[in-house]
Amino acid sequence: MEKSNWKEKMNLTMLTDFYEITMANGYFENGLKEKTTYFDMFFRKVPDGAGFAIMAGVRQLIEYIENLSFDEEDITYLKEKKMFAPAFLEYLRNFKFTCDVWAIPEGTPIFPNEPIVTVRGLIIEAQFIETMMLLTINHQSLIATKANRIVRAAQGRPVLEFGSRRAQGYNGAILGARAAYIGGCMGTACTIADRDFNIPAVGTMAHSWVQLFDSELEAFRAYARAYPEGCVLLVDTYNVLKSGIPNAIKVFKEDLIPKGFKPKGIRIDSGDITYLSKKARKMLDYAGLEDCKIVASNSLDEYIIRDILVQGAKVDIFGVGERLITSKSEPVFGGVYKLAAVENNECIVPKIKLSENVGKITNPCFKQVYRLFCRENNKAIADVITLFDEVIEDHRPYVIFDPEHTWKRQTITHFYAKKLLVPIFEKGKCVYKNPDLQEIKAYCKEQVDTLWEEVLRFENPHEYYVDLSEPLWTIKNKLLQEYAR
């Protein structure tokens, strides 16, 4: 069971951009604090040029929102800035979150420009959660996405997250381990992630263990005595082939097997993994240790793992550290939070952000996202962004079209439609039952399997269709024409 006490008593309410507070005061002073607004979080491109990303971080977003409150230390700090109205500070002292929130569940494949979180509520409340929402969803989605790529590259071999000491801060290590597990990793080196999230903690020894003893053989024997049931020996402190593996075999055959214990494996943490693992496999097999696993670590990522497996590497388990926990190849998940509509006299008025950069033009209105699946093989066909109250009737043909090149059209038949945005908060009260982390991980794998292989490619993946419904496209096009005058 995933616990939620890893950050007990840490009040994150003031983890905001300062402009969220100055704007809130401005809204208050200008009589706009009762204005109802609609905001969307979305991202514009997938890191690493990939075909999709993985949604993660919803649970921590929920925990943040549920604990939103300003304490007296916060109020005193803001008062000392001498730029906020006394009535506004009193409002913050009694602050209560009352918005409605929808989000795409964790573990779901997500695509650029579709809403992954939508917030409806009073402008001050809806604006105020921007920074923490982006921080939480951006970080965990980034790591879950990278982990999923690495896990897929391993072709069924377990991947362990080994990145705590390279993470960007302790939150990056702890929540990064959580996100990596959602993405498909089997375990983590981060002990606190096991305690709080029930992610299996794994680990053997460091080179310092081997160096501490007078000989490598003595070090291996000592470790085998301490952990006979889970003995994995690090064989690259001195020389993998000349001493490491021969000494490991000696300990396995003299200290473990005669006592009824089964050797678990060896770990290689440096050198040419392909060459060394091939040689190691032959040596272990020749010694009758065919079931002994080979674990490889040392600056791995999806590209290196893919390449060494193509070259015939005999690796059974991968430990991946810095390039996973920091998503080193592209360490930014560019989620943004934009106003999509406001209410005037109970009517929803769409809002749009324009830009000379076409990719930064937003989609207006209060929206829902549908995913269309083929009934015959359950593969995802396309996502359609609709007005929130639109219904895609999957018992009749449905036309999808490219929002920019509208002549590109396709009629979809024999499909079923699934709404992706689900209620998380209603009037400030959480209505969402957080799945167990193991459930989220299993759901992620299941949902990734609905994507076509062409979308899963590491390089130049097929661009998955994310289209607008006809009514939404019409509203957006009308706004574009109005602002172009």
C-alpha positions, 0 to 999 in steps of 0.5 A: 500500500502506497503511504502518503506521509513521506513529507509530514508537516511540510506546508508547500502552500507558499511554493508558488511563483511570486506573480501568482500572489501579486496577481491574486492580490490584483484580482482581489483589489479589482473586484474579480475574486468571484470570477469563475475561470477554466484552466488547462495544463498541457504540454507541447512536445514529448521529450526525446522526440518520442511518440508519447509520454506517461502521466504521473504525479496526480496523487501528489497533486491531490495531497498538495491541494488537500493541504492548501492553507496559509499559516501565520508565518506565511501571512506575516511574511506577506505583510512585511512585503508591504504590497498586499491589501490587508483585506487580501491577507485576511482572505488568505488567512481563511483561504479554502480551495473550492475548485473542480479539478479533472485529470488524466489518471496516472499511467495513461499515455498522453500526447501534446496539446491535449488537456491533462489537468483541467481546473474550474473555479474562482480565479485566485484559487485556480491561478494559485495552484499553477506552480505546484501543479506544473512542478509535480506533474512535469517532474513525475511525467518526465521520469515515468516517460524516460523509465518506460522507454528504458524498460521497453528497450530492455525487452522484458528484462527487469530494470532497476532504478539506481539514481538516488545519488544523482537526482536533483534533490531529495524530492527528485530521488524519492518521487523520481523512484515512484515515477520510474516504478509507474513507468515500468521499473521493477525496483529501486535503490532508494530505501525511503521509496520502499518504506513509503511507496512499497517499491521493492528496494534492492542493492548489493555492495559498493566497491568500497566493500571489496576494497575494505578487505585484504583480498577480493576473495575475502570480501566475497566470502564475507558478503556471502556469509552475511547474505547467503540467500540473496548473494549478488557479487560486484565483480569489477573492482579490480579485473572482471575476467581475471579475478572478479568472476573467478573469485565469485565462482569460487565463493558460489561453489565453496560457500553457498551451494554446499550449504544449500543456497542458490547463487543469485548473480554478479554485477558488472558496473564498468567496462564494455558491458557487451564483451564482459557479459558474453565472457561472464556468461560463458565462464558461469555456464562452464562452472555449472552456474547457468541460473546465475544472473548477470546484472549490468549498471554504469551510465545506461539508457535506452539507446545503450541498452538497445544497442548492447542487446543487438550486439548479443550482450548476456545481461539479465537485469539492468540497473539504471541511474543518472540518465533515468532519474534526471532524464539526462538526454532531455531533462525538461517536461514542458507542461504549461498552464493556460486560461481556456475560458471564463464565465460571464453571467453563467455563460462560458466565454472561450479564451485563446492565447495567440502567438507568431509561433503556431505551436504556442496558440492554445485551444480555447473552451472547457474541454474533454479528451476522448480516446478512440479504440479499435473494437477488433484489437483494442488499439488506440486510433486517435485522441479527440479534444471536444467541448466538455459536454460533447458526446462521441457516439461510438455506435455510428461512424465518426470523422476525425480531421487534422486541425491545421490541414483540415482536408486530411480526414478519416472516417472511423468505424467499429470503435469505442470511445473513452473519456480520459479526463476524470473528476478529481475534486468537486467544489474543493472536495476530493472525489477520486480514489487513488489507485494503489501504486502497483495498480498504476504500474500495471495499468500503465503497461496495459495502456502502452500496449494499446499503442501501435508499434509505430508510435513506440519507436525510439526515433522518428515515431509515427505521430499519433493523431490528436484532433479537435472536434468539429464544434471546438475547431469552429470556435477556435477558428472563429477566435483566430479570425476575430483576432486577426482583423 
